[in-house]
Amino acid sequence: PPKKFINDPKNAVDELIQGMLLQYPNKLRKLQNHHVLLSSEINHEKVTLLSGGGSGHEPSHAGWIGGKGMLTGAILGGIFASPSVASILAAIRAVTKVGEGKGCLLIVKNYTGDRLNFGMACEMANSEGRLCRMVIVKDDCALPRTKGITGAR
């Protein structure tokens, strides 16, 4: 018997996004040409919150958008793969203004690919005059370490 409800792994991220948009048509919007979901209401007078990472942990990331004190948007990578720098930067641009507003906080899990890609996008956004900062969410100490240092979370 199947262990997951996935039609085809190649389409899993697109289908997740389609499902979220169908379920919350007035709360979410998709950023064109990217696997990015954003709140339909973005308040530039408050710090916007973005997070993301590899898909396959649903409803992680996209499931945290929109409530009071929750994420402004989520950047979705492929199955267990970090999102691209281009998609992260596009999301930052969508929720910030150059030289205005309260800026954006990136909430990044302690995974090598996420740290690199979100870090690079953060630097690029700041070089454009967008206020952007990043915080790393550290290791999950509830789980025993089963791997070496590489790939540790």
N, C-alpha and C positions, 0 to 999 in steps of 0.2 A: 504493500500500500504506500501511496505517496506520503512524504513527510511534510510537504509544504503545499500551499495553495498558490501555485505559480503556473500560469499557462505556458510561458516560454521565458527562460531566463534573459534572453536578449531584449524582451519587451517589458520586463518587470518594472523598471523605473518609470517608463512612460505610462504604464497601466496604473501604477500607484498614483501618479500625478493626475491622470484622468479621473480616477476614483475619488480623490480628495476634492477636485474641482466640482464633480457631480454632487458630492455630499455637502459641500459648503460653498455654493455658487456665489453667495453675497459676502463671504468672509475672505476668500482666497482668490489670488490671480497668479497666473504663470508668467514668468519673465520670458519673453519671446526668444527662441533659439538657445535656451539654456534649461537645464534641469533645476530650476529655481522656483520655489513657491513663496509668495509674499502675502502679507496681510493686505486686504483691500483698503485699509485705512492706515496711512503712515503719517505719524505726527513728528514733524521735524523739530518741534519744541521740546521733545524728550529724546533721550539717548535711544537709538534703535538697536535692537539685539538680533544678531544673526548667528546661526550655528549650522552645522552640517557634517557631512562625512559620507562614508560608504553606505550604500543601501544594503538591505538585508536584515536590518534591525527594526523594521517597521513595528509600531508607528513612530519610532524615534525620529527626531528632527522635525519632519513635516507635521507630526501630531502635536507639536508644542507651539504652533503658531496661533496668534490671535487673541488669546485671553488676556485679561489685565495682568501685567507684569510678565507676560510670556514673550515668545520670540516674535519679531517682526517678519522674519523670513527664514527659510531653510534652503541650503544649497546641497543638492543630492548628487553624490557620486554614483558610479556603477556599483554592482554587487561587490561589496567589501573592497571598494577602490575609492580613494580620495577624490573629491571633486576637483575639476581643473582650476588653475589660477584664473583663467578667463571668466569662468562662471562665477567664481567668488568675487572677482573685481566687478563684474556686471551687477551682482546683487548689492555690493557696497554702493555703487553709483546710483542704484535705484532707490536707496534709502537715505542718501546723504545729499547735501548741496555743497558746492565749492564755496568755502569761506563763510558758510552760514550754518545755523542749526547747532544742535547739541552733539552731533556726530554719531558714530556707530561703535558698538562693542562686539567683537567676534569672540564667541565662546567655543573653544577648540579642545577636542579631546586629545589626550597625550598619545597620539599615534604619529609615527614619523612622517608619513605622507601628508597628513592633515596639518601638522606643525609647519612643514615646508611650504605647502601651497597656500594656506591661510596667511602665513607670515609674509610671503612674497606679495600676495594681493594687498595686504595691509600696508606694506611699504609703498607699493605703487599708488594706492589711494591717497596716502599722505603726501606723496610727491605731486599729486594733482591738486592739493589744497583741501582735501576732504579730511575731516577729523576722524581718525579711526584708531582704535586700540584693540589689543588682543589679550585674552586671558586663557591660560591652559588649565583644563580640568585634569587633575592628576590621576594616578593609578587607582584602580579599583582594588582596594586591599581586602575585599571580601572574597576574592578569588585567589586560589593558590597559583603561584608562578609555575607554569608548565613548560615555558620556552626559556631560551637564553635571553640576553639583553635585546637582540634584534627583534623588532616587532612587538616588544612589550608595550603594554598600555598602562 
